[in-house]
Amino acid sequence: WAHLEPLHYVNVDPDGTALRVSRHCKCVIGAIEIERDRLAAPAKGRTDRALALRLVAHFVGDVHQPLHVSHLDGRGGTTLDVRFDGKPTTLHRLWDSGLIARELRERGRKRGPRWRSWAHSLSDAVTPAERAQWTESRDPRVWAEESLALARAHTFEAREGAAFGDAYFERSLPVV
């Protein structure tokens, strides 16, 4: 599975104004396109298409995590040590799980009910206009552009050793 590692993200120019990648690039955008094509190919076997479905679902999740659409210098925040709620972490780990873990802690101790509760509240908050927009937008480049804008707004200013707490959590949680 190591060959899939570069397909989980796309590096961008931190000063660029637009995302520039070619079709089927060796990045998360190209991975979505390739696996989506494989999934839609009726000649592919059931096992091959099932794998393509799992990969599409994973890569779509990746492209929606802002640090998976980031600049090379930051390596998606994987090497940027920060503190969150007084504890050491990396910026990437904070966005992959730290913000979510704090929200779940605040919702209670039982795993099942708090996940379901949050999922329901998120689902209930989606407006019909948002649902229509999301259903219409099937271009991974559009998704990546959205993630890049969120990364710029929420993560590009982070520096080594930065300390984040309540204000950052409140500002960032809606993005998660």
C-alpha positions as CSV (number, residue, x, y, z in Angstrom):
1,W,0.0,0.0,0.0
2,A,3.0,2.3,0.2
3,H,2.6,3.1,-3.5
4,L,-0.6,4.9,-2.6
5,E,1.1,7.4,-0.1
6,P,1.6,10.2,-2.6
7,L,-2.0,9.9,-3.7
8,H,-3.4,11.2,-0.4
9,Y,-2.5,14.8,-0.9
10,V,-1.7,17.5,-3.5
11,N,1.1,20.0,-3.0
12,V,0.4,23.6,-4.0
13,D,2.2,26.9,-4.4
14,P,1.6,28.7,-1.1
15,D,1.6,32.0,-2.9
16,G,-0.3,30.9,-6.0
17,T,-3.8,32.1,-6.6
18,A,-5.2,28.9,-8.1
19,L,-4.7,25.2,-8.0
20,R,-2.8,23.9,-11.0
21,V,-2.7,20.2,-11.6
22,S,-2.9,18.0,-14.7
23,R,-5.6,15.4,-15.3
24,H,-4.6,12.1,-13.6
25,C,-1.8,13.8,-11.7
26,K,0.1,11.6,-9.2
27,C,-1.9,13.2,-6.3
28,V,-5.2,12.9,-4.5
29,I,-7.1,14.7,-7.4
30,G,-5.7,12.3,-10.0
31,A,-6.3,9.3,-7.7
32,I,-10.0,10.2,-7.4
33,E,-10.3,10.6,-11.2
34,I,-8.5,7.3,-11.9
35,E,-10.4,5.3,-9.3
36,R,-13.8,6.9,-10.3
37,D,-13.1,5.8,-13.9
38,R,-12.2,2.3,-12.7
39,L,-15.3,2.1,-10.6
40,A,-17.5,3.1,-13.6
41,A,-15.9,0.6,-16.0
42,P,-18.4,-2.3,-16.4
43,A,-15.6,-4.5,-17.7
44,K,-13.8,-4.4,-14.4
45,G,-14.5,-7.3,-12.1
46,R,-16.5,-7.0,-8.9
47,T,-13.4,-7.2,-6.7
48,D,-11.6,-4.5,-8.7
49,R,-14.6,-2.2,-8.5
50,A,-15.1,-2.8,-4.8
51,L,-11.4,-1.7,-4.2
52,A,-12.0,1.3,-6.4
53,L,-15.0,2.3,-4.3
54,R,-13.1,2.0,-1.1
55,L,-10.3,4.1,-2.5
56,V,-12.6,6.8,-3.9
57,A,-14.3,7.1,-0.5
58,H,-10.9,7.4,1.2
59,F,-9.5,9.9,-1.3
60,V,-12.6,12.1,-1.3
61,G,-12.2,12.3,2.5
62,D,-8.6,13.2,2.0
63,V,-9.2,16.0,-0.4
64,H,-11.7,17.5,2.0
65,Q,-9.1,17.7,4.8
66,P,-7.5,21.1,4.3
67,L,-4.0,19.9,5.1
68,H,-4.1,17.4,2.3
69,V,-4.2,20.3,-0.1
70,S,-1.2,22.3,1.2
71,H,2.3,23.5,0.3
72,L,5.3,21.2,0.2
73,D,7.2,23.2,2.8
74,G,4.7,22.3,5.4
75,R,4.4,18.7,4.4
76,G,0.7,19.0,5.2
77,G,1.5,20.0,8.8
78,T,3.0,16.5,9.6
79,T,6.3,18.0,10.7
80,L,4.9,21.2,12.3
81,D,4.9,20.7,16.1
82,V,2.2,22.7,17.9
83,R,0.3,22.5,21.2
84,F,-3.5,22.1,21.4
85,D,-5.2,22.4,24.8
86,G,-1.7,22.4,26.4
87,K,-0.7,19.1,24.8
88,P,1.9,18.5,22.1
89,T,0.7,17.4,18.7
90,T,1.4,18.1,15.0
91,L,-0.8,20.5,13.0
92,H,-1.8,17.6,10.8
93,R,-2.8,15.3,13.7
94,L,-4.7,18.2,15.2
95,W,-6.8,18.4,12.0
96,D,-7.0,14.7,11.4
97,S,-8.2,13.8,14.9
98,G,-7.5,16.4,17.6
99,L,-10.4,18.8,16.9
100,I,-12.8,15.9,16.5
101,A,-11.6,14.2,19.7
102,R,-12.2,17.4,21.6
103,E,-15.7,17.8,20.2
104,L,-16.6,14.3,21.1
105,R,-15.2,14.7,24.6
106,E,-17.5,17.7,25.0
107,R,-20.5,15.7,23.8
108,G,-20.1,13.0,26.5
109,R,-18.3,9.8,27.3
110,K,-20.1,7.1,25.4
111,R,-18.7,6.5,21.9
112,G,-21.8,5.5,20.0
113,P,-24.2,8.2,21.2
114,R,-21.8,11.1,20.8
115,W,-20.8,10.1,17.3
116,R,-24.4,9.6,16.3
117,S,-25.5,12.8,18.0
118,W,-22.8,14.9,16.2
119,A,-23.6,13.2,12.9
120,H,-27.3,14.0,13.2
121,S,-26.6,17.6,14.2
122,L,-24.3,18.0,11.2
123,S,-26.8,16.4,8.9
124,D,-29.6,18.6,10.2
125,A,-27.6,21.7,9.7
126,V,-27.2,21.1,5.9
127,T,-29.4,23.5,4.0
128,P,-31.3,22.4,0.8
129,A,-29.1,24.8,-1.1
130,E,-25.9,23.3,0.3
131,R,-27.2,19.8,-0.5
132,A,-28.0,20.8,-4.1
133,Q,-24.6,22.4,-4.5
134,W,-22.7,19.4,-3.1
135,T,-24.7,17.0,-5.3
136,E,-23.9,19.1,-8.4
137,S,-20.2,19.5,-7.7
138,R,-18.4,16.3,-8.7
139,D,-15.1,17.8,-9.7
140,P,-12.2,16.9,-7.3
141,R,-10.4,20.1,-8.4
142,V,-13.4,22.2,-7.1
143,W,-13.2,20.3,-3.8
144,A,-9.4,20.8,-3.7
145,E,-9.8,24.5,-4.3
146,E,-12.3,24.7,-1.4
147,S,-9.8,22.8,0.9
148,L,-7.0,25.1,-0.2
149,A,-9.0,28.2,0.7
150,L,-9.8,26.6,4.1
151,A,-6.1,25.7,4.6
152,R,-5.1,29.2,3.8
153,A,-7.6,30.6,6.3
154,H,-7.0,28.1,9.1
155,T,-3.6,26.6,8.8
156,F,-1.1,28.5,6.7
157,E,-0.4,31.0,9.6
158,A,0.6,28.2,12.0
159,R,4.2,28.3,13.1
160,E,6.4,25.8,14.9
161,G,5.5,25.7,18.6
162,A,2.2,27.6,18.2
163,A,-0.3,27.1,21.0
164,F,-3.9,26.6,20.1
165,G,-6.9,26.5,22.5
166,D,-10.5,27.5,22.7
167,A,-10.5,30.3,20.1
168,Y,-8.8,28.1,17.5
169,F,-11.1,25.2,18.3
170,E,-14.2,27.3,17.9
171,R,-13.0,28.9,14.7
172,S,-11.9,25.6,13.1
173,L,-14.5,23.1,14.2
174,P,-17.0,24.2,11.5
175,V,-14.4,23.3,8.9
176,V,-14.0,19.8,10.2
